[in-house]
Amino acid sequence: MTNATSGLRRATFVFIFIVVLLDVLAFGIIIPVLPKLVESFQGNDTASAARMYGYMTLAWGVMQFICMPIIGMLSDRYGRRPVILLSCLGLGLDYVLMALAPSLAWLFVGRIISGMTSASFSTAFAYIADVTPPDKRAASFGMLGAAFGLGFIVGPALGGLLGGLDPRMPFWVSAAFALANTLYGFFVLPESLPAEKRATFVWHKANPLGALRLLRSHHELFALTGIVMLMELAHMVYPSVTVLYLGYRYGWDETAVGLMLALVGVCSVIVQAGVIRPALNRFGERKLLCFGLVAGVLGMLGYGMATTGTQLLLAVPVAALWGVASPSAQALMTKRVSVQEQGQLQGAIASLRSISGIVAPLVFTQAFAWFIGKSAPVHLPAAPFYLASLLLATGLVLAIRVVAEPVARVITNESVPPQ
């Protein structure tokens, strides 16, 4: 590899890192204020706002599920550059729409558009695969994961501070980030996929359910799929009800909520960057999977049982240790498919996340609205966190069975030359 080629790859990676960071930052900025804006349109009725916010999150997840494979195939057909740039532009204009939204209907449309345009995150990963040698892709993907973590640390904290000044200001700042990203990419970002390597767009292959068939092909893989699905469902309690829950139970404003979410992000990055690798080397994926699920169960119970904001903050680092479970499960899954099936496996896992993004927000928000409503048999605002704890406990039972069973099929993932 020449120095010029190496320098070009570093430069393009830096841009994609910035694209992901700014997109996640823009997304994170509105997290502390969007539920409150919905609440203002609902006459400050928290229960009604929770229901409506659940429907909006459901619509966002449905758009992700539908558009993710379509956008992926569009990038295979027309190249990564136009898809990434149009996505950044679409997100920027969408944030402007939500900043100006005079009614809940406008805000709802904005969330639908956001679900469509933000489905292109996978294109950023495809771009990195195009420009990075196979033996260095894992490290590059890890750095993109760090961009996600960093964006979710700074975004909610900044959004909380801005929302304390004006509830619509975070949307304007998000729009500025996304549109600046578009201009930066227009002048800097080269295309990574040569014309001769592009594929024909075929509608029947743009099917989000197709990749899921792989997960049923092996017994151990199917069990691990159940565990991952339960974890993804439980994790959706954070974006679904946390903002409304903290405001309702502890009286926290947007600034306090943003700082709390930033603390969650800091603890998560510490676990992802500093704990997982040495823990895997010492204990292995199977034990770490069970440990992470135990931490998740205890963390969710801690959130639900906390009677004060201080007690809730003490549960944050415990819940963060749950973060060791997901990479452990995915590592075990990659050992049960061939090299040629790795991409399909990652697509299937992404589909699981999309499905959880469709189902879980509706369940958690409706549970929250029901248990704080007048017709509830018992007043229990923490019900969504207890439900998340139950989901993780079920996953723990499955994980114990997977750990106890002998490995029936492990495939050595030897590298293959590019075709």
LOROKOL-632383 format. One line per field, with one value per residue (C-alpha): x, y, z; residue number from 1. Coordinates in steps of 0.1 Angstrom, whole numbers, padded with zeros to 4 digits, m for minus. Layout:
REM residues N
X = [X	...]
Y = [Y	...]
Z = [Z	...]
pos = [NUM	...]
//
This chain:
REM residues 419
X = [0000	0014	0016	m0008	m0033	m0030	m0034	m0065	m0081	m0073	m0088	m0120	m0123	m0120	m0149	m0171	m0163	m0173	m0205	m0216	m0206	m0225	m0256	m0257	m0250	m0279	m0302	m0291	m0297	m0335	m0339	m0344	m0369	m0390	m0412	m0417	m0427	m0452	m0465	m0470	m0492	m0512	m0521	m0493	m0511	m0482	m0503	m0516	m0481	m0467	m0492	m0486	m0448	m0451	m0470	m0444	m0415	m0434	m0437	m0400	m0391	m0414	m0397	m0363	m0373	m0387	m0361	m0329	m0326	m0338	m0313	m0286	m0294	m0295	m0260	m0249	m0265	m0257	m0227	m0222	m0215	m0250	m0268	m0248	m0251	m0288	m0294	m0275	m0295	m0328	m0321	m0312	m0344	m0364	m0351	m0361	m0396	m0398	m0384	m0412	m0439	m0471	m0490	m0486	m0494	m0464	m0442	m0454	m0446	m0411	m0405	m0415	m0391	m0364	m0369	m0364	m0333	m0315	m0318	m0286	m0262	m0255	m0242	m0214	m0204	m0204	m0182	m0157	m0157	m0150	m0119	m0105	m0085	m0103	m0079	m0085	m0122	m0130	m0109	m0125	m0160	m0151	m0141	m0175	m0190	m0170	m0185	m0220	m0211	m0195	m0225	m0249	m0228	m0226	m0259	m0284	m0264	m0263	m0299	m0309	m0290	m0305	m0339	m0338	m0335	m0360	m0376	m0373	m0336	m0322	m0340	m0324	m0289	m0295	m0305	m0273	m0251	m0268	m0267	m0231	m0223	m0239	m0217	m0186	m0192	m0201	m0166	m0146	m0161	m0150	m0170	m0158	m0177	m0163	m0190	m0178	m0186	m0221	m0251	m0284	m0313	m0338	m0370	m0377	m0343	m0349	m0367	m0361	m0373	m0350	m0319	m0338	m0341	m0304	m0311	m0333	m0308	m0289	m0301	m0276	m0279	m0317	m0313	m0288	m0312	m0338	m0314	m0303	m0340	m0349	m0319	m0329	m0365	m0354	m0329	m0357	m0370	m0344	m0356	m0392	m0401	m0370	m0376	m0412	m0406	m0378	m0400	m0431	m0415	m0387	m0397	m0365	m0364	m0348	m0313	m0313	m0326	m0299	m0271	m0285	m0285	m0250	m0240	m0255	m0235	m0202	m0207	m0215	m0184	m0162	m0176	m0173	m0138	m0122	m0140	m0151	m0117	m0099	m0130	m0134	m0098	m0102	m0137	m0148	m0180	m0203	m0196	m0196	m0230	m0245	m0228	m0240	m0276	m0274	m0262	m0290	m0316	m0303	m0299	m0334	m0347	m0326	m0342	m0376	m0371	m0353	m0374	m0351	m0330	m0298	m0308	m0315	m0281	m0265	m0281	m0266	m0231	m0247	m0270	m0240	m0223	m0251	m0232	m0208	m0236	m0244	m0209	m0205	m0237	m0227	m0193	m0209	m0232	m0204	m0188	m0219	m0219	m0194	m0173	m0197	m0226	m0211	m0226	m0260	m0257	m0250	m0280	m0302	m0290	m0298	m0333	m0338	m0330	m0355	m0382	m0375	m0377	m0412	m0426	m0410	m0417	m0454	m0454	m0433	m0451	m0486	m0475	m0463	m0495	m0517	m0500	m0500	m0536	m0567	m0580	m0548	m0552	m0520	m0500	m0467	m0448	m0418	m0437	m0417	m0384	m0398	m0409	m0374	m0360	m0383	m0373	m0336	m0343	m0359	m0328	m0306	m0325	m0319	m0282	m0277	m0290	m0267	m0237	m0246	m0250	m0220	m0212	m0228	m0216	m0187	m0173	m0138	m0140	m0109	m0102	m0110	m0095	m0117	m0138]
Y = [0000	0034	0063	0082	0054	0051	0088	0089	0061	0079	0111	0094	0075	0108	0123	0093	0094	0131	0123	0097	0118	0149	0128	0111	0144	0160	0131	0132	0169	0165	0135	0156	0180	0161	0143	0177	0193	0166	0171	0208	0200	0176	0202	0191	0158	0134	0102	0114	0126	0092	0075	0099	0098	0060	0062	0086	0063	0034	0053	0061	0024	0012	0037	0024	m0012	m0006	0019	0003	m0025	m0001	0025	m0001	m0014	0022	0027	m0005	0007	0045	0047	0056	0093	0104	0083	0098	0134	0132	0116	0145	0170	0153	0152	0189	0199	0176	0192	0226	0212	0200	0233	0252	0226	0245	0213	0177	0165	0184	0170	0134	0139	0151	0119	0098	0116	0113	0075	0074	0095	0082	0046	0053	0048	0014	0031	0047	0012	0001	0030	0020	m0016	m0002	0017	m0004	m0037	m0067	m0072	m0036	m0033	m0045	m0017	0009	m0003	0000	0036	0043	0028	0053	0081	0068	0068	0102	0117	0103	0117	0153	0154	0149	0172	0199	0194	0197	0229	0244	0232	0250	0282	0274	0240	0245	0257	0221	0214	0245	0234	0199	0213	0234	0203	0182	0209	0217	0180	0181	0210	0195	0161	0178	0193	0166	0132	0110	0080	0047	0023	0021	0020	m0014	m0029	m0016	m0039	m0038	m0026	m0054	m0047	m0082	m0084	m0052	m0072	m0066	m0101	m0120	m0118	m0131	m0165	m0171	m0168	m0199	m0220	m0233	m0243	m0223	m0193	m0193	m0194	m0165	m0146	m0148	m0134	m0105	m0097	m0096	m0073	m0050	m0048	m0040	m0014	0006	0016	0044	0064	0054	0067	0080	0117	0116	0093	0115	0146	0129	0111	0134	0167	0170	0196	0193	0203	0177	0150	0158	0156	0123	0108	0121	0102	0071	0077	0082	0050	0031	0044	0034	m0001	m0004	0010	m0001	m0032	m0055	m0065	m0074	m0091	m0112	m0122	m0134	m0148	m0155	m0147	m0172	m0161	m0124	m0128	m0140	m0114	m0086	m0098	m0100	m0064	m0054	m0070	m0053	m0019	m0019	m0028	m0001	0025	0013	0011	0044	0068	0098	0111	0104	0067	0065	0079	0052	0026	0041	0024	m0009	m0008	0003	m0031	m0046	m0033	m0063	m0087	m0076	m0079	m0113	m0125	m0112	m0128	m0162	m0157	m0149	m0183	m0201	m0189	m0191	m0162	m0158	m0154	m0127	m0098	m0114	m0120	m0084	m0074	m0098	m0083	m0048	m0061	m0073	m0038	m0023	m0047	m0038	m0002	m0009	m0030	m0018	0020	0013	m0013	0008	0041	0025	0007	0040	0058	0031	0029	0066	0070	0072	0037	0019	m0008	0005	0037	0024	0048	0026	m0002	0001	m0005	m0035	m0049	m0043	m0062	m0091	m0092	m0094	m0120	m0142	m0136	m0147	m0180	m0186	m0176	m0200	m0228	m0217	m0217	m0251	m0267	m0281	m0261	m0281	m0259	m0235	m0225	m0213	m0179	m0181	m0151	m0155	m0135	m0108	m0120]
Z = [0000	m0010	0014	m0009	m0007	0030	0034	0013	0033	0066	0052	0040	0073	0092	0071	0077	0114	0114	0094	0119	0149	0137	0127	0161	0178	0159	0168	0205	0209	0204	0227	0259	0243	0218	0244	0262	0229	0223	0258	0252	0221	0244	0269	0293	0299	0305	0299	0266	0256	0264	0241	0213	0216	0215	0182	0168	0178	0163	0130	0131	0137	0108	0084	0095	0090	0055	0043	0056	0029	0002	0010	0013	m0022	m0036	m0023	m0041	m0073	m0073	m0049	m0013	m0018	m0031	m0005	0024	0011	0004	0038	0055	0035	0042	0080	0080	0062	0085	0116	0102	0096	0132	0145	0127	0134	0144	0153	0164	0129	0115	0142	0134	0097	0107	0127	0097	0074	0101	0101	0064	0061	0092	0078	0059	0088	0074	0042	0064	0075	0038	0029	0055	0042	0007	0017	0045	0042	0056	0084	0097	0093	0129	0143	0120	0129	0165	0160	0143	0174	0195	0173	0182	0219	0218	0200	0226	0254	0241	0222	0251	0274	0248	0240	0276	0280	0248	0256	0289	0269	0242	0235	0197	0198	0198	0165	0149	0161	0148	0115	0114	0122	0095	0068	0076	0072	0038	0026	0041	0024	m0010	m0012	0006	0002	m0027	m0040	m0026	m0049	m0085	m0112	m0124	m0089	m0086	m0084	m0102	m0080	m0076	m0056	m0045	m0028	m0009	0017	0054	0063	0040	0062	0092	0077	0084	0122	0121	0103	0133	0168	0188	0165	0170	0208	0207	0184	0211	0237	0214	0206	0243	0250	0221	0233	0269	0257	0240	0274	0274	0244	0249	0284	0302	0295	0305	0335	0350	0346	0360	0390	0400	0385	0364	0337	0302	0315	0343	0319	0293	0319	0332	0297	0292	0323	0309	0277	0296	0316	0284	0266	0296	0295	0257	0255	0288	0301	0273	0258	0291	0304	0273	0274	0310	0312	0276	0258	0275	0311	0301	0284	0316	0338	0315	0317	0355	0356	0332	0354	0385	0368	0355	0389	0404	0381	0390	0427	0431	0452	0446	0418	0437	0441	0403	0395	0416	0393	0361	0364	0373	0342	0321	0328	0308	0278	0279	0270	0235	0220	0237	0221	0187	0190	0198	0168	0144	0153	0141	0105	0076	0063	0034	0058	0080	0061	0061	0098	0106	0084	0103	0136	0123	0113	0149	0161	0137	0149	0185	0175	0161	0190	0222	0222	0218	0246	0270	0264	0267	0299	0313	0303	0318	0351	0357	0345	0366	0357	0367	0394	0411	0405	0392	0369	0370	0352	0320	0338	0357	0323	0309	0339	0332	0295	0306	0332	0305	0283	0313	0315	0278	0282	0310	0288	0259	0283	0297	0263	0243	0212	0184	0155	0155	0121	0117	0100	0079	0057	0020	m0009	m0023	m0053]
pos = [1	2	3	4	5	6	7	8	9	10	11	12	13	14	15	16	17	18	19	20	21	22	23	24	25	26	27	28	29	30	31	32	33	34	35	36	37	38	39	40	41	42	43	44	45	46	47	48	49	50	51	52	53	54	55	56	57	58	59	60	61	62	63	64	65	66	67	68	69	70	71	72	73	74	75	76	77	78	79	80	81	82	83	84	85	86	87	88	89	90	91	92	93	94	95	96	97	98	99	100	101	102	103	104	105	106	107	108	109	110	111	112	113	114	115	116	117	118	119	120	121	122	123	124	125	126	127	128	129	130	131	132	133	134	135	136	137	138	139	140	141	142	143	144	145	146	147	148	149	150	151	152	153	154	155	156	157	158	159	160	161	162	163	164	165	166	167	168	169	170	171	172	173	174	175	176	177	178	179	180	181	182	183	184	185	186	187	188	189	190	191	192	193	194	195	196	197	198	199	200	201	202	203	204	205	206	207	208	209	210	211	212	213	214	215	216	217	218	219	220	221	222	223	224	225	226	227	228	229	230	231	232	233	234	235	236	237	238	239	240	241	242	243	244	245	246	247	248	249	250	251	252	253	254	255	256	257	258	259	260	261	262	263	264	265	266	267	268	269	270	271	272	273	274	275	276	277	278	279	280	281	282	283	284	285	286	287	288	289	290	291	292	293	294	295	296	297	298	299	300	301	302	303	304	305	306	307	308	309	310	311	312	313	314	315	316	317	318	319	320	321	322	323	324	325	326	327	328	329	330	331	332	333	334	335	336	337	338	339	340	341	342	343	344	345	346	347	348	349	350	351	352	353	354	355	356	357	358	359	360	361	362	363	364	365	366	367	368	369	370	371	372	373	374	375	376	377	378	379	380	381	382	383	384	385	386	387	388	389	390	391	392	393	394	395	396	397	398	399	400	401	402	403	404	405	406	407	408	409	410	411	412	413	414	415	416	417	418	419]
//
